[in-house]
Amino acid sequence: MTLEVRDLTVQFPTRRGVLTAVDAISFSIAPGEVLGVVGESGAGKSITGLAVIRLLEPPGRVASGEIRLEGRRIDNLPHDEMRKIRGRKIGVIFQDPLTSLNPLYTIGRQLEETILTHLPGVDARARALGLLKEVGIPAPEARYNAYPHQFSGGMRQRVVIALALAAEPKLIIADEPTTALDVSIQAQIIALLQRVARDHGASVMLITHDMGVIAETAQRVAVMYAGRIVEIGAVHDVIHAPKHPYTIGLMGSIPRISTERQRLVQIEGSMPRLNAIPRGCPFNPRCPRRFERCLAERPDLLPAATSLAACWLHAPA
């Protein structure tokens, strides 16, 4: 496995107590695989990605668990060693490309700087031009000395993907890479991520709230709720036969053009605050199928047909 996460817990100490944003989650990503991580805002998706690359803002910290990249544990590495891994072994694509691009430098200079930082001695300009061509920038030679503000949103996102690929990383963390783009550009970025995983053999952790993007891009999906993975399995199985009531609600809220519906399905209530996560199953206040055990005991992931679901409905009889 390229990435293995075991019992990862992320906490934020505050004056009112310790808040647990990610609660003992485990998953892995194989070489060339795209794992989708999906859920509502506040579920812990982005925090999980930041924990993997060790970019949590203080006072956030990894309280427990292990993160292994190609078998090597990286969650306890010194800061200087971790800096060498970022970019070289792990590439990151953030939601807003303008947060990743320096407006004062041309994209060519930024690409060359990244390449020479991790691959000293290579022909940085030739590699940068090759990357721009690979990600679909038209006439890369002509655009090489352009500044970020001279590109459209979709083109800037392509440049950020080129930056993430600059040192041929083994893992790419893509945090909402298509959210700010129109549908046609989204499709192009999705196809590009798929090609990166296939052609480069890179593992991709795709963080999004959009099940449609997951269906088009990923091979497996992990559904998060209140800092925990509540369902994980193959995309086809989770989308067409969801096993956790939360996943069922997410799928039911997607409008379908094949059927007439007066109102969309709605999951009642909202994601609990980190200081007010209910006892038992965190989803129980919103769950239409809850019963007594859900109010008292928190379920771990249980076998549910071809998936795993953290729901007592799938507990052995």
C-alpha positions in Angstrom: 0.0 0.0 0.0 1.1 3.5 -0.7 -0.7 5.0 2.3 -1.8 3.3 5.4 -3.6 5.1 8.2 -4.3 3.3 11.4 -6.5 4.6 14.3 -5.8 8.2 13.5 -7.1 10.7 16.1 -6.8 14.4 15.7 -7.6 16.7 18.6 -7.8 20.4 19.3 -7.2 21.4 22.9 -9.3 24.4 24.0 -10.1 26.3 27.2 -13.4 24.4 27.3 -11.8 20.9 26.8 -10.3 18.8 24.1 -12.2 18.6 20.8 -11.8 15.4 18.7 -12.1 16.3 15.0 -11.0 12.9 13.7 -11.8 9.9 15.8 -9.7 6.7 15.4 -10.1 6.2 11.6 -8.3 3.7 9.5 -8.0 3.3 5.7 -5.4 2.6 3.0 -4.8 3.5 -0.6 -3.1 1.2 -3.1 -0.8 2.4 -5.9 -2.8 3.8 -8.8 -6.0 3.9 -6.7 -8.3 6.9 -6.2 -10.0 6.8 -2.8 -12.9 9.3 -2.4 -13.5 10.8 1.0 -16.9 12.3 1.2 -19.2 13.9 3.8 -20.9 17.1 4.9 -18.9 20.2 6.0 -17.4 19.5 9.4 -17.1 15.7 8.9 -13.3 15.8 9.2 -12.4 15.2 5.6 -9.9 18.1 5.2 -8.5 17.7 8.7 -7.6 14.0 7.8 -5.8 15.2 4.7 -3.9 17.9 6.6 -3.0 15.3 9.3 -1.5 13.0 6.6 0.8 15.8 5.3 1.4 17.2 8.8 0.1 20.7 8.1 -2.3 21.0 11.0 -2.6 24.5 12.4 -1.8 24.7 16.2 -3.3 23.8 18.5 -4.4 20.9 16.3 -2.3 17.7 16.8 -2.3 14.0 16.0 -3.2 12.6 19.4 -2.7 8.9 18.4 -2.5 6.5 15.5 0.0 5.8 12.8 0.4 7.1 9.2 2.7 5.1 6.9 3.8 6.0 3.4 5.2 3.1 1.4 5.7 1.2 4.7 7.6 4.0 6.4 6.0 5.7 9.4 5.8 9.5 8.8 3.6 10.8 11.6 6.5 10.9 14.1 9.2 12.3 11.7 11.1 15.5 12.6 9.9 18.6 10.9 12.9 18.9 8.6 12.5 15.3 7.4 8.8 15.8 6.8 9.5 18.9 4.7 11.5 16.7 2.3 8.6 14.3 1.9 6.1 17.0 1.1 6.2 17.6 -2.6 8.7 14.8 -3.2 6.6 11.9 -2.0 3.2 13.7 -1.3 1.7 16.2 -3.7 -1.3 18.4 -2.6 -4.0 20.1 -4.7 -6.0 22.6 -2.7 -9.6 23.8 -3.5 -8.5 27.4 -4.4 -5.5 27.4 -6.7 -4.8 31.0 -5.8 -3.8 29.9 -2.3 -1.1 27.7 -3.8 0.2 30.1 -6.5 2.4 33.2 -5.7 0.8 36.1 -7.6 4.2 37.8 -7.9 5.9 35.0 -9.8 5.3 33.5 -13.3 4.0 30.0 -13.3 7.2 28.9 -15.1 9.3 30.2 -12.3 7.1 28.5 -9.6 7.3 25.2 -11.4 11.1 25.4 -11.9 11.6 26.3 -8.2 9.5 23.3 -7.1 11.3 20.9 -9.5 14.8 22.0 -8.5 13.9 21.8 -4.8 13.1 18.1 -5.1 14.9 17.0 -8.3 18.2 19.0 -8.4 20.2 18.6 -11.6 17.3 18.0 -14.0 16.4 20.4 -16.8 13.7 22.2 -14.9 12.4 24.3 -17.8 12.0 21.2 -20.0 10.3 19.3 -17.3 8.0 22.2 -16.4 6.9 22.6 -20.0 6.3 18.9 -20.2 4.1 19.0 -17.1 2.1 22.0 -18.5 1.5 20.1 -21.7 0.5 17.0 -19.8 -2.1 18.8 -17.7 -3.6 20.4 -20.8 -2.3 23.9 -20.8 -2.6 25.1 -24.4 0.6 26.5 -26.0 2.7 26.0 -22.8 5.7 27.8 -24.2 3.6 31.0 -24.8 2.0 30.8 -21.3 5.2 29.9 -19.5 6.0 33.5 -18.4 2.4 34.4 -17.6 1.3 35.2 -14.1 -1.5 33.3 -12.2 -4.0 36.2 -12.7 -3.7 35.8 -16.4 -5.2 32.3 -16.3 -8.8 31.2 -15.9 -9.8 29.2 -12.8 -9.7 25.9 -14.6 -6.2 26.7 -16.1 -4.9 27.7 -12.6 -6.2 24.4 -11.2 -4.3 22.6 -14.0 -1.1 24.5 -13.0 -1.6 23.5 -9.4 -1.9 19.9 -10.5 1.3 20.3 -12.5 3.0 21.6 -9.3 1.7 18.6 -7.4 3.2 16.3 -10.1 6.5 18.1 -10.4 8.5 15.6 -8.3 6.5 12.5 -9.3 5.0 11.9 -5.9 3.6 8.6 -4.8 0.5 10.1 -3.1 -1.6 13.1 -4.2 -4.1 14.6 -1.8 -6.7 16.5 -3.7 -8.9 18.7 -1.4 -12.1 19.8 -3.2 -10.2 20.3 -6.5 -13.3 20.9 -8.6 -15.7 22.8 -6.3 -15.1 26.3 -7.8 -15.2 25.1 -11.4 -18.0 24.9 -13.9 -19.3 21.5 -14.9 -17.3 21.1 -18.1 -14.0 22.1 -16.5 -14.9 19.7 -13.6 -15.1 16.8 -16.1 -11.7 17.7 -17.5 -10.1 17.9 -14.1 -11.7 14.5 -13.1 -10.3 12.9 -16.3 -6.9 14.4 -15.5 -6.8 13.0 -12.0 -7.8 9.6 -13.3 -5.0 9.7 -15.9 -2.5 10.8 -13.3 -3.4 7.8 -11.1 -3.3 5.4 -14.1 -0.2 6.6 -15.9 1.9 7.6 -13.0 0.8 4.9 -10.6 0.1 7.5 -8.0 -2.4 7.0 -5.2 -5.0 9.8 -4.9 -6.9 10.8 -1.9 -9.9 12.8 -3.3 -11.7 14.9 -0.7 -15.0 16.2 -1.7 -18.7 16.7 -0.7 -19.9 15.8 -4.2 -21.0 12.2 -4.7 -21.2 12.8 -8.4 -17.4 13.5 -8.5 -16.8 10.4 -6.5 -18.8 8.3 -8.8 -16.9 9.5 -11.8 -13.4 9.4 -10.3 -12.8 7.0 -7.5 -12.6 3.2 -7.1 -13.4 3.2 -3.4 -15.2 5.7 -1.2 -15.0 6.4 2.6 -18.1 8.3 3.9 -17.2 10.4 7.0 -19.5 11.8 9.7 -18.6 13.6 12.9 -14.9 12.7 12.5 -15.5 9.0 11.9 -15.7 6.7 8.8 -19.3 5.4 8.8 -19.1 3.5 5.6 -16.3 2.4 3.2 -16.3 0.2 0.2 -16.2 0.0 -3.6 -17.8 3.1 -5.2 -20.4 1.0 -7.2 -21.5 -0.8 -4.1 -21.8 2.2 -1.8 -23.6 4.3 -4.4 -26.1 1.7 -5.6 -26.6 -0.2 -2.4 -25.6 2.1 0.6 -25.7 0.4 4.0 -25.4 3.2 6.5 -28.5 5.4 7.0 -26.3 8.5 6.6 -25.1 7.3 3.2 -28.6 6.4 2.2 -29.6 9.9 3.1 -26.8 11.4 1.0 -27.7 9.3 -2.0 -31.4 10.1 -1.6 -30.8 13.8 -1.6 -29.3 13.7 -5.1 -31.9 14.8 -7.7 -32.5 12.3 -10.5 -33.7 13.4 -13.9 -35.3 9.9 -14.6 -38.0 10.3 -12.0 -40.4 13.1 -11.0 -40.2 14.1 -7.4 -42.1 16.9 -5.6 -39.5 17.3 -2.9 -35.9 16.2 -2.5 -35.1 13.7 0.3 -33.6 15.7 3.2 -31.5 14.5 6.2 -33.1 16.2 9.2 -30.9 18.2 11.5 -27.3 19.1 11.1 -23.8 17.8 11.8 -23.1 18.0 15.6 -20.6 20.4 17.0 -17.3 18.8 18.1 -18.2 19.7 21.8 -21.7 18.2 21.5 -21.3 14.8 19.8 -24.1 12.6 21.2 -23.5 9.4 23.1 -23.7 6.2 21.2 -23.9 6.5 17.4 -23.1 10.1 16.5 -25.8 10.0 13.7 -28.6 8.8 16.0 -30.3 12.2 16.5 -30.8 12.4 12.7 -31.3 8.7 12.0 -34.8 7.5 11.0 -33.9 3.9 11.9 -32.4 4.4 15.3 -33.2 2.1 18.2 -32.2 1.7 21.8 -28.7 0.4 21.3 -27.9 3.3 19.0 -28.4 5.7 21.9 -26.0 3.9 24.2 -23.2 2.3 22.2 -21.0 3.6 19.5 -20.7 1.0 16.6 -17.4 0.2 14.9 -17.2 -0.7 11.2 -19.1 -3.9 10.7 -19.4 -6.2 7.6 -22.4 -5.1 5.5 -22.6 -7.1 2.3 -19.6 -6.0 0.2 -19.0 -2.8 2.3 -18.2 -1.9 5.9 -20.7 0.2 7.8 -20.6 1.6 11.4 -24.2 0.8 12.1 -25.9 -1.6 14.6 -28.3 -2.6 11.9 -25.5 -4.9 10.6 -24.5 -6.4 13.9 -24.5 -10.2 14.0 -27.8 -11.6 15.4 
